Amino acid sequence: MPKSKSKRSSYIPPSKPKAKSSPLWVGALFFTLIAAGVIVIITHYLGILPNGTQPYQLWLGLGMIASSFVVATQWH
C-alpha cells in the first residue's frame, strides 16, 4: 500500500561542495619545469651548454623534473 504524502520523508541531503580548482600558475609551473628539465638534459648530451658537459647539469635537469612532480601534487 502506498504511503500517504504526510508520512513521506522531506529530507534532502545538502549538496557536496565543489572542489577548488588550482590557480593557473600551478599548471604553467608544472609544464615549464618539466620542459626545462628535459631541455637541460638534452642540451647536456648534445654538448651545447657552456662549460662543456658537467655532472651538475644532469642533476639540475633531474631536479627540475622532480620538482615538477612535487608541483603536480598541488594541481586539482
C-alpha positions in Angstrom: 0.0 0.0 0.0 1.5 3.4 -0.9 2.4 5.8 1.9 0.4 9.0 2.3 2.1 12.3 1.4 2.3 13.3 5.1 4.4 10.2 6.0 7.0 10.7 3.3 10.4 12.0 4.3 11.1 15.5 3.1 14.8 15.4 3.9 17.0 16.5 1.1 20.7 16.0 1.8 22.9 19.0 1.3 24.8 19.2 -1.9 28.5 18.4 -1.9 30.9 21.4 -2.1 32.7 21.8 -5.3 36.4 21.1 -5.3 38.6 24.2 -5.5 40.5 24.5 -8.8 44.1 25.3 -8.8 45.5 28.7 -9.8 46.6 29.0 -13.3 50.3 29.3 -12.3 50.4 25.8 -10.9 49.8 24.1 -14.3 52.1 26.6 -16.0 54.9 26.0 -13.5 54.5 22.2 -13.8 54.8 22.2 -17.6 57.6 24.8 -17.5 59.7 22.9 -15.0 59.3 19.5 -16.8 60.1 21.1 -20.2 63.1 23.0 -18.9 64.5 19.8 -17.2 64.2 17.8 -20.4 65.8 20.6 -22.4 68.7 20.9 -19.9 69.3 17.1 -20.1 69.1 17.0 -24.0 71.4 20.0 -24.4 73.9 18.4 -21.9 74.1 15.3 -24.1 74.5 17.4 -27.2 77.2 19.5 -25.6 75.6 22.8 -26.3 75.6 24.1 -22.7 78.6 26.3 -21.6 81.4 24.8 -19.6 81.3 21.6 -21.5 79.4 18.6 -20.1 79.4 18.8 -16.3 77.6 16.4 -14.0 75.8 19.2 -12.2 73.9 19.9 -15.5 72.3 16.4 -15.3 71.5 16.9 -11.6 69.9 20.3 -12.4 67.7 18.7 -15.2 66.7 15.8 -12.9 66.0 18.3 -10.1 63.7 20.3 -12.3 61.8 17.2 -13.4 61.5 16.0 -9.8 60.3 19.4 -8.6 57.7 19.5 -11.4 56.2 16.3 -9.9 56.1 18.0 -6.5 54.2 20.8 -8.1 51.9 18.3 -9.8 50.7 17.1 -6.4 49.2 20.6 -5.8 47.3 20.6 -9.1 43.5 20.0 -8.9 
